[in-house]
């Protein structure tokens, strides 16, 4: 079996990225979307990230995309231009195998290359795996918003984590 390889995403990876994301939408609280996204939406998302220089990466195993990560604008106001939000998603059958940890280093390198100062992660408070992953890469909790999300007929808390990239 070949090792999992992480590389910059290509537009043709969007169907696999979408499949991983939509599975998380339908079965987890990793995303507070409640309806699956369309391929058109994901292609537009990818093109926007490419145009603005926000990194998108995929983890590939034997030619199959098994996870992805991205940076996104934290806010559209100009004063937030040095801050980005990160996302990391892994295929359901590959979670817990270290793929999320493989997707983080190129994400951090991309953030530094973009001269970002701060990264933000908004994580469902019950998502212990994501909280551990972010802590492993230097994120610390900076906020706890109680019952701001609603999915699967229950209220959800969101934790905000932050990682400083420069001082």
C-alpha positions, 0 to 999 in steps of 0.5 A: 500500500502506498503512503498517503500523499498531500498535494495542492488541490486541483479543480478536478478534485472538487467532486471528491472534496464535495463528496467528503464534505457532504458526508460530513454535512449529513452525518456530523456536526463538523459543519453546520450546513444542513443541506448538501452542497452542489458541485457548482457551488464547490467549483465556484468555491475552489475558483474563488480560493484560487483567485484569492490565493487561499490554499486548498490541499488534498490527501491522496491514497492510491489516486483517491482523495481521502481528505482535504484542507483549506484556508478561507477568508475569516471576514470580508472586511479589509482589516481582517486580511491577515487572518484566515479560517482553516478547514480540515475534512477526512473521508468517513472511512479514513478518520482516525488514521492521521490524515488530518495531521498530514493535511496541516503542515502544508496549510500552515506553510501556505498561511505563512507564504500568504503572510497571514498573521493569525488562523482561526478555527470554529469547531463544534464543542463536541468534536474532540478529534478536531479539537485535539488535532488543532491543539497538536498544531498550536491552536488554543481556545479563545472563545466559547459560544453557547448554543449558537448552532442548531442541527440534528434537533439540538443546540450546539456550542462552537469553540473558537481556536486561534493560532498566531503565525507571527508576532 
